[in-house]
């Protein structure tokens, strides 16, 4: 998913605006509720050098078509987005989100050699993803994808996307999937593009990813940081002590149930003023976010990105994002730095205090 953030505007006033291209990403939870991130190479066409969720553009050939650029339904969850999310996850990481025979079957496990051969063939459009799945007795596990926000790239960008984000929870039982096992130790993964875009994949705690970004050890863009920030409230790692296997499984199951409830619960805001905003009545599963710039902080020159607008394509609709929070970020040569999620009221109050102090100093 690609997103460089600037202020949104009315598309009718910008004849050069690029229609956002449909794409999808998966926030993949391991049996221990860790999150999978892929490390993109420095020369990547999207999110250079960054750690990202697996995903990419939809393909008419593999996934089917979505509504046209002028249809609001283009920005709604649908089967092509779900197929694209699963296919791209398979192509990029080797992890196959599929079932044996039917939606109620066991997770489909394919030998590594057959898996890598299929990834290359699918990447080269030599075989349709769904047809290959059928040939090995499987079906894409689209029903277990949980929608978790959509992000629309703001205007005035050469490449824009409307990206449906999903959560997918791998079974709590220990997985014998070799691709999952490799990602648990940050394996260098063989990719069908020969490593042009992705170099490695790894599972880690949401809080650990955020801390690495805070220290400058890795690059993450605002959408990834924001969603990991939300997930870190629920996916808090293993319990203390020496729990039994059954206690450990119950611990992780409880985290997942709380997270599922969070996706559907409204209002989505806890601060009183934010709870009255219309976006607080939109569950996280249905929120659409197109960041807009509120200003630049006086103290550290980071941009303040608001997250409540749904983007110019959905202007005037009842769609929207999150009014309660903002993202602070610096952009340098196309790379996001010092990304932080904060409360909107708190950040703007800080700016007002600094403005008053500056005026008083001048007097």
Secondary structure, DSSP 8 states (H G I E B T S, - for coil): ----------GGG-TT----EEEEEEEEE-TTS-EEEEEE-TT-SSSTTBEE-EEEE--HHHH-----TT-GGGGS--HHHHHHHHHHHHHHH----EEESSTTS-B----HHHHHHHHHHHHTTSS-HHHHHHHTTEEE-GGG-EEEEEEE--SS-SS-EEEEEEEEE--SS----HHHHHHTTTEE---TTSSSSEEEEEEE-HHHHHHHHHTTSSB--HHHHHHHHHHTTT---S-SS---HHHHHHHHHHHHHHHHHHHH-S----SHHHHTSGGGGS-TTT-EE--EEEEE-TTT--EEEEE----GGGTTSS---EEEEEEEEEEETTEEEEEEEEEHHHHHHHHHHHHHHHHHHH-
